[in-house]
Amino acid sequence: MKLDHAIGLGVAGNMTGHLEQAGEASDFVAVETKEAKAPKGMFPFYVPGHTGQLGAFPLSSDALRLPDFEANVQIEPEVALLLDLEWKDGQVAGVHPRAFAAYNDASIRRPAAKISEKKNWGSATKGVSAAWIPVDGLQPGGVMDSYRLSCFLLRDGTLHAYGEDSAVAGYSYFHGTLLDWIADRLNHQQDHGPLEHLAAHLATAGSPAQAVISIGATRYTTVGESTFLKAGDVSIVVVYDGNRFDDTAIQARLLAGDDQAAGLSVLRQRVQ
């Protein structure tokens, strides 16, 4: 699927405990939300037409390139939504899910003024599975409710659980609450602290018809929290239907390199 026409955005703080593990909770001290469980905001990772680093298309379905400078990089396992953006009078009037997939919001662990500065350092610095799963809406009881999200690091032939196996429906904001919140943030989020003015980025992108939005990272396991990527590793993020597979079956498939099946979206990236 060709995605370089779509703006790329991420949701920060949509899974309890992740920001604390990533050392980023303090970045949002001055950011106020409508309720305690609400995500902190959204950030850009790719903006078509941008003249700076955000204009570099970062998504890959098979490779993850480490920075040319010394830096610690972690996998951030997430679900990505492909959304159609509905426009009216220069604003986003609605967001409509079309598909979802496994996503790696790979991030540099270093202080930065804006979240986006940790997210895109060129081509193949983000990841999304080529196996998109079609979806029509995001209503309770819908397709996505039975899906789970997990993450593994394959190093020297050994598969390590890197992110906690989590229910996709366990996101703090999901279903219509998430979609309404996304539309509101696209129109109204301002430049504040680590966040950026999203309407300006949408204008730069030419009021795009679609967006790829990663909806939040899960908590890390002990291994994931303390282990950074190095060349030769394989980063694996999996979104799977919990009615068809369990964690044991998923790990067996991954070790066998069997990544394709109905109800399965696997992102396998070799670290370079």
TORNUKOL-234907 format. One record per residue (C-alpha): residue number from 1; x negated, y, z; residue in three letters. Coordinates in steps of 0.5 Angstrom, whole numbers, always signed. Layout:
N
{n=NUM X=X Y=Y Z=Z res=ALA} .
...
# end
This chain:
272
{n=1 X=+0 Y=+0 Z=+0 res=MET} .
{n=2 X=-3 Y=+7 Z=-2 res=LYS} .
{n=3 X=-2 Y=+12 Z=+4 res=LEU} .
{n=4 X=-7 Y=+17 Z=+2 res=ASP} .
{n=5 X=-1 Y=+22 Z=+1 res=HIS} .
{n=6 X=+2 Y=+21 Z=+8 res=ALA} .
{n=7 X=+0 Y=+25 Z=+14 res=ILE} .
{n=8 X=-3 Y=+21 Z=+19 res=GLY} .
{n=9 X=-1 Y=+22 Z=+26 res=LEU} .
{n=10 X=-2 Y=+19 Z=+33 res=GLY} .
{n=11 X=+2 Y=+19 Z=+40 res=VAL} .
{n=12 X=-2 Y=+20 Z=+46 res=ALA} .
{n=13 X=+0 Y=+17 Z=+53 res=GLY} .
{n=14 X=+6 Y=+13 Z=+51 res=ASN} .
{n=15 X=+4 Y=+7 Z=+54 res=MET} .
{n=16 X=+3 Y=+7 Z=+62 res=THR} .
{n=17 X=-4 Y=+7 Z=+64 res=GLY} .
{n=18 X=-8 Y=+7 Z=+58 res=HIS} .
{n=19 X=-10 Y=+15 Z=+58 res=LEU} .
{n=20 X=-13 Y=+13 Z=+65 res=GLU} .
{n=21 X=-17 Y=+7 Z=+63 res=GLN} .
{n=22 X=-20 Y=+11 Z=+57 res=ALA} .
{n=23 X=-22 Y=+17 Z=+61 res=GLY} .
{n=24 X=-17 Y=+22 Z=+58 res=GLU} .
{n=25 X=-12 Y=+23 Z=+63 res=ALA} .
{n=26 X=-16 Y=+29 Z=+65 res=SER} .
{n=27 X=-15 Y=+32 Z=+58 res=ASP} .
{n=28 X=-8 Y=+33 Z=+59 res=PHE} .
{n=29 X=-7 Y=+36 Z=+66 res=VAL} .
{n=30 X=-5 Y=+43 Z=+63 res=ALA} .
{n=31 X=+0 Y=+39 Z=+59 res=VAL} .
{n=32 X=+7 Y=+39 Z=+61 res=GLU} .
{n=33 X=+13 Y=+34 Z=+59 res=THR} .
{n=34 X=+20 Y=+34 Z=+60 res=LYS} .
{n=35 X=+20 Y=+28 Z=+64 res=GLU} .
{n=36 X=+14 Y=+24 Z=+67 res=ALA} .
{n=37 X=+14 Y=+18 Z=+63 res=LYS} .
{n=38 X=+14 Y=+22 Z=+56 res=ALA} .
{n=39 X=+8 Y=+22 Z=+52 res=PRO} .
{n=40 X=+4 Y=+28 Z=+52 res=LYS} .
{n=41 X=+4 Y=+30 Z=+45 res=GLY} .
{n=42 X=+2 Y=+28 Z=+38 res=MET} .
{n=43 X=-5 Y=+29 Z=+34 res=PHE} .
{n=44 X=-7 Y=+29 Z=+27 res=PRO} .
{n=45 X=-12 Y=+24 Z=+24 res=PHE} .
{n=46 X=-11 Y=+25 Z=+17 res=TYR} .
{n=47 X=-8 Y=+31 Z=+14 res=VAL} .
{n=48 X=-8 Y=+31 Z=+6 res=PRO} .
{n=49 X=-11 Y=+37 Z=+3 res=GLY} .
{n=50 X=-15 Y=+39 Z=+9 res=HIS} .
{n=51 X=-22 Y=+42 Z=+8 res=THR} .
{n=52 X=-25 Y=+40 Z=+14 res=GLY} .
{n=53 X=-26 Y=+33 Z=+17 res=GLN} .
{n=54 X=-19 Y=+31 Z=+18 res=LEU} .
{n=55 X=-18 Y=+31 Z=+10 res=GLY} .
{n=56 X=-23 Y=+25 Z=+10 res=ALA} .
{n=57 X=-18 Y=+19 Z=+9 res=PHE} .
{n=58 X=-20 Y=+14 Z=+14 res=PRO} .
{n=59 X=-16 Y=+8 Z=+14 res=LEU} .
{n=60 X=-18 Y=+1 Z=+12 res=SER} .
{n=61 X=-15 Y=-6 Z=+13 res=SER} .
{n=62 X=-22 Y=-10 Z=+13 res=ASP} .
{n=63 X=-28 Y=-5 Z=+15 res=ALA} .
{n=64 X=-29 Y=-1 Z=+21 res=LEU} .
{n=65 X=-35 Y=+4 Z=+20 res=ARG} .
{n=66 X=-39 Y=+6 Z=+27 res=LEU} .
{n=67 X=-41 Y=+14 Z=+27 res=PRO} .
{n=68 X=-48 Y=+16 Z=+24 res=ASP} .
{n=69 X=-49 Y=+19 Z=+31 res=PHE} .
{n=70 X=-50 Y=+15 Z=+38 res=GLU} .
{n=71 X=-43 Y=+14 Z=+41 res=ALA} .
{n=72 X=-39 Y=+9 Z=+44 res=ASN} .
{n=73 X=-33 Y=+7 Z=+40 res=VAL} .
{n=74 X=-27 Y=+3 Z=+43 res=GLN} .
{n=75 X=-21 Y=-1 Z=+39 res=ILE} .
{n=76 X=-15 Y=+2 Z=+41 res=GLU} .
{n=77 X=-9 Y=-3 Z=+39 res=PRO} .
{n=78 X=-3 Y=+0 Z=+37 res=GLU} .
{n=79 X=+3 Y=-1 Z=+32 res=VAL} .
{n=80 X=+4 Y=+4 Z=+26 res=ALA} .
{n=81 X=+10 Y=+6 Z=+23 res=LEU} .
{n=82 X=+11 Y=+8 Z=+16 res=LEU} .
{n=83 X=+16 Y=+14 Z=+16 res=LEU} .
{n=84 X=+20 Y=+18 Z=+11 res=ASP} .
{n=85 X=+20 Y=+25 Z=+13 res=LEU} .
{n=86 X=+27 Y=+29 Z=+11 res=GLU} .
{n=87 X=+26 Y=+36 Z=+10 res=TRP} .
{n=88 X=+31 Y=+42 Z=+11 res=LYS} .
{n=89 X=+30 Y=+49 Z=+11 res=ASP} .
{n=90 X=+22 Y=+48 Z=+12 res=GLY} .
{n=91 X=+23 Y=+44 Z=+18 res=GLN} .
{n=92 X=+23 Y=+36 Z=+19 res=VAL} .
{n=93 X=+31 Y=+34 Z=+20 res=ALA} .
{n=94 X=+30 Y=+27 Z=+21 res=GLY} .
{n=95 X=+25 Y=+21 Z=+21 res=VAL} .
{n=96 X=+26 Y=+15 Z=+18 res=HIS} .
{n=97 X=+22 Y=+8 Z=+19 res=PRO} .
{n=98 X=+21 Y=+4 Z=+13 res=ARG} .
{n=99 X=+16 Y=-1 Z=+16 res=ALA} .
{n=100 X=+11 Y=-3 Z=+21 res=PHE} .
{n=101 X=+4 Y=-6 Z=+22 res=ALA} .
{n=102 X=-2 Y=-7 Z=+27 res=ALA} .
{n=103 X=-6 Y=-1 Z=+27 res=TYR} .
{n=104 X=-13 Y=+1 Z=+30 res=ASN} .
{n=105 X=-14 Y=+8 Z=+33 res=ASP} .
{n=106 X=-21 Y=+7 Z=+34 res=ALA} .
{n=107 X=-24 Y=+12 Z=+38 res=SER} .
{n=108 X=-30 Y=+16 Z=+40 res=ILE} .
{n=109 X=-31 Y=+16 Z=+48 res=ARG} .
{n=110 X=-34 Y=+23 Z=+49 res=ARG} .
{n=111 X=-31 Y=+30 Z=+51 res=PRO} .
{n=112 X=-28 Y=+34 Z=+46 res=ALA} .
{n=113 X=-23 Y=+40 Z=+46 res=ALA} .
{n=114 X=-18 Y=+37 Z=+41 res=LYS} .
{n=115 X=-16 Y=+29 Z=+41 res=ILE} .
{n=116 X=-17 Y=+29 Z=+33 res=SER} .
{n=117 X=-25 Y=+31 Z=+34 res=GLU} .
{n=118 X=-25 Y=+23 Z=+37 res=LYS} .
{n=119 X=-21 Y=+20 Z=+31 res=LYS} .
{n=120 X=-24 Y=+21 Z=+24 res=ASN} .
{n=121 X=-31 Y=+21 Z=+23 res=TRP} .
{n=122 X=-30 Y=+19 Z=+15 res=GLY} .
{n=123 X=-28 Y=+13 Z=+11 res=SER} .
{n=124 X=-26 Y=+7 Z=+14 res=ALA} .
{n=125 X=-26 Y=+10 Z=+21 res=THR} .
{n=126 X=-19 Y=+8 Z=+23 res=LYS} .
{n=127 X=-15 Y=+1 Z=+21 res=GLY} .
{n=128 X=-8 Y=-1 Z=+19 res=VAL} .
{n=129 X=-6 Y=-8 Z=+17 res=SER} .
{n=130 X=-4 Y=-9 Z=+9 res=ALA} .
{n=131 X=+1 Y=-13 Z=+12 res=ALA} .
{n=132 X=+7 Y=-8 Z=+13 res=TRP} .
{n=133 X=+13 Y=-11 Z=+16 res=ILE} .
{n=134 X=+20 Y=-8 Z=+13 res=PRO} .
{n=135 X=+25 Y=-5 Z=+18 res=VAL} .
{n=136 X=+31 Y=-1 Z=+17 res=ASP} .
{n=137 X=+32 Y=+4 Z=+23 res=GLY} .
{n=138 X=+29 Y=+3 Z=+30 res=LEU} .
{n=139 X=+36 Y=+2 Z=+34 res=GLN} .
{n=140 X=+36 Y=-3 Z=+40 res=PRO} .
{n=141 X=+37 Y=-10 Z=+39 res=GLY} .
{n=142 X=+33 Y=-9 Z=+32 res=GLY} .
{n=143 X=+28 Y=-12 Z=+28 res=VAL} .
{n=144 X=+22 Y=-10 Z=+33 res=MET} .
{n=145 X=+25 Y=-11 Z=+39 res=ASP} .
{n=146 X=+22 Y=-19 Z=+39 res=SER} .
{n=147 X=+15 Y=-16 Z=+37 res=TYR} .
{n=148 X=+9 Y=-16 Z=+41 res=ARG} .
{n=149 X=+2 Y=-13 Z=+41 res=LEU} .
{n=150 X=-5 Y=-16 Z=+42 res=SER} .
{n=151 X=-12 Y=-14 Z=+41 res=CYS} .
{n=152 X=-18 Y=-19 Z=+41 res=PHE} .
{n=153 X=-26 Y=-18 Z=+40 res=LEU} .
{n=154 X=-29 Y=-23 Z=+36 res=LEU} .
{n=155 X=-37 Y=-23 Z=+38 res=ARG} .
{n=156 X=-42 Y=-28 Z=+36 res=ASP} .
{n=157 X=-36 Y=-33 Z=+35 res=GLY} .
{n=158 X=-32 Y=-32 Z=+41 res=THR} .
{n=159 X=-26 Y=-29 Z=+41 res=LEU} .
{n=160 X=-25 Y=-24 Z=+47 res=HIS} .
{n=161 X=-18 Y=-21 Z=+49 res=ALA} .
{n=162 X=-19 Y=-14 Z=+49 res=TYR} .
{n=163 X=-12 Y=-11 Z=+50 res=GLY} .
{n=164 X=-7 Y=-13 Z=+54 res=GLU} .
{n=165 X=-1 Y=-17 Z=+50 res=ASP} .
{n=166 X=+5 Y=-13 Z=+51 res=SER} .
{n=167 X=+12 Y=-12 Z=+48 res=ALA} .
{n=168 X=+13 Y=-7 Z=+43 res=VAL} .
{n=169 X=+19 Y=-5 Z=+46 res=ALA} .
{n=170 X=+15 Y=-4 Z=+53 res=GLY} .
{n=171 X=+13 Y=+3 Z=+50 res=TYR} .
{n=172 X=+15 Y=+9 Z=+54 res=SER} .
{n=173 X=+19 Y=+12 Z=+49 res=TYR} .
{n=174 X=+22 Y=+7 Z=+43 res=PHE} .
{n=175 X=+28 Y=+7 Z=+39 res=HIS} .
{n=176 X=+32 Y=+13 Z=+38 res=GLY} .
{n=177 X=+28 Y=+17 Z=+44 res=THR} .
{n=178 X=+22 Y=+16 Z=+40 res=LEU} .
{n=179 X=+24 Y=+18 Z=+33 res=LEU} .
{n=180 X=+28 Y=+24 Z=+36 res=ASP} .
{n=181 X=+22 Y=+26 Z=+40 res=TRP} .
{n=182 X=+17 Y=+25 Z=+34 res=ILE} .
{n=183 X=+22 Y=+30 Z=+30 res=ALA} .
{n=184 X=+22 Y=+35 Z=+35 res=ASP} .
{n=185 X=+14 Y=+35 Z=+36 res=ARG} .
{n=186 X=+13 Y=+36 Z=+29 res=LEU} .
{n=187 X=+17 Y=+42 Z=+29 res=ASN} .
{n=188 X=+15 Y=+45 Z=+35 res=HIS} .
{n=189 X=+9 Y=+43 Z=+38 res=GLN} .
{n=190 X=+4 Y=+48 Z=+39 res=GLN} .
{n=191 X=-4 Y=+49 Z=+39 res=ASP} .
{n=192 X=-5 Y=+48 Z=+47 res=HIS} .
{n=193 X=-11 Y=+44 Z=+51 res=GLY} .
{n=194 X=-12 Y=+38 Z=+47 res=PRO} .
{n=195 X=-6 Y=+39 Z=+42 res=LEU} .
{n=196 X=-5 Y=+42 Z=+36 res=GLU} .
{n=197 X=+0 Y=+46 Z=+32 res=HIS} .
{n=198 X=+3 Y=+40 Z=+28 res=LEU} .
{n=199 X=+7 Y=+45 Z=+23 res=ALA} .
{n=200 X=+1 Y=+48 Z=+21 res=ALA} .
{n=201 X=-2 Y=+41 Z=+19 res=HIS} .
{n=202 X=+5 Y=+39 Z=+15 res=LEU} .
{n=203 X=+4 Y=+46 Z=+11 res=ALA} .
{n=204 X=-3 Y=+44 Z=+9 res=THR} .
{n=205 X=-1 Y=+37 Z=+7 res=ALA} .
{n=206 X=+5 Y=+40 Z=+3 res=GLY} .
{n=207 X=+11 Y=+38 Z=+7 res=SER} .
{n=208 X=+9 Y=+31 Z=+6 res=PRO} .
{n=209 X=+15 Y=+26 Z=+4 res=ALA} .
{n=210 X=+12 Y=+20 Z=+9 res=GLN} .
{n=211 X=+8 Y=+20 Z=+15 res=ALA} .
{n=212 X=+4 Y=+14 Z=+18 res=VAL} .
{n=213 X=+5 Y=+15 Z=+26 res=ILE} .
{n=214 X=+1 Y=+10 Z=+31 res=SER} .
{n=215 X=+6 Y=+10 Z=+37 res=ILE} .
{n=216 X=+1 Y=+9 Z=+43 res=GLY} .
{n=217 X=-5 Y=+4 Z=+45 res=ALA} .
{n=218 X=-4 Y=-1 Z=+50 res=THR} .
{n=219 X=-8 Y=-2 Z=+57 res=ARG} .
{n=220 X=-15 Y=-6 Z=+56 res=TYR} .
{n=221 X=-17 Y=-12 Z=+59 res=THR} .
{n=222 X=-23 Y=-12 Z=+63 res=THR} .
{n=223 X=-27 Y=-14 Z=+57 res=VAL} .
{n=224 X=-24 Y=-8 Z=+53 res=GLY} .
{n=225 X=-25 Y=-3 Z=+58 res=GLU} .
{n=226 X=-32 Y=-4 Z=+59 res=SER} .
{n=227 X=-34 Y=-6 Z=+52 res=THR} .
{n=228 X=-36 Y=-2 Z=+46 res=PHE} .
{n=229 X=-36 Y=-4 Z=+39 res=LEU} .
{n=230 X=-43 Y=-6 Z=+35 res=LYS} .
{n=231 X=-45 Y=-8 Z=+28 res=ALA} .
{n=232 X=-43 Y=-15 Z=+27 res=GLY} .
{n=233 X=-37 Y=-15 Z=+31 res=ASP} .
{n=234 X=-30 Y=-16 Z=+29 res=VAL} .
{n=235 X=-24 Y=-12 Z=+31 res=SER} .
{n=236 X=-17 Y=-15 Z=+31 res=ILE} .
{n=237 X=-11 Y=-12 Z=+32 res=VAL} .
{n=238 X=-4 Y=-17 Z=+32 res=VAL} .
{n=239 X=+3 Y=-15 Z=+32 res=VAL} .
{n=240 X=+7 Y=-22 Z=+32 res=TYR} .
{n=241 X=+14 Y=-24 Z=+33 res=ASP} .
{n=242 X=+15 Y=-27 Z=+40 res=GLY} .
{n=243 X=+21 Y=-31 Z=+38 res=ASN} .
{n=244 X=+16 Y=-35 Z=+33 res=ARG} .
{n=245 X=+9 Y=-35 Z=+36 res=PHE} .
{n=246 X=+6 Y=-35 Z=+43 res=ASP} .
{n=247 X=-1 Y=-32 Z=+45 res=ASP} .
{n=248 X=-4 Y=-39 Z=+45 res=THR} .
{n=249 X=-2 Y=-40 Z=+38 res=ALA} .
{n=250 X=-4 Y=-33 Z=+36 res=ILE} .
{n=251 X=-11 Y=-34 Z=+38 res=GLN} .
{n=252 X=-11 Y=-41 Z=+35 res=ALA} .
{n=253 X=-9 Y=-38 Z=+28 res=ARG} .
{n=254 X=-14 Y=-32 Z=+29 res=LEU} .
{n=255 X=-20 Y=-37 Z=+30 res=LEU} .
{n=256 X=-18 Y=-41 Z=+24 res=ALA} .
{n=257 X=-18 Y=-34 Z=+20 res=GLY} .
{n=258 X=-10 Y=-36 Z=+18 res=ASP} .
{n=259 X=-8 Y=-29 Z=+19 res=ASP} .
{n=260 X=-2 Y=-29 Z=+14 res=GLN} .
{n=261 X=+5 Y=-31 Z=+16 res=ALA} .
{n=262 X=+12 Y=-29 Z=+16 res=ALA} .
{n=263 X=+13 Y=-25 Z=+23 res=GLY} .
{n=264 X=+6 Y=-23 Z=+23 res=LEU} .
{n=265 X=+2 Y=-17 Z=+22 res=SER} .
{n=266 X=-6 Y=-18 Z=+23 res=VAL} .
{n=267 X=-11 Y=-12 Z=+22 res=LEU} .
{n=268 X=-18 Y=-16 Z=+22 res=ARG} .
{n=269 X=-24 Y=-11 Z=+21 res=GLN} .
{n=270 X=-31 Y=-12 Z=+21 res=ARG} .
{n=271 X=-35 Y=-7 Z=+24 res=VAL} .
{n=272 X=-41 Y=-4 Z=+20 res=GLN} .
# end
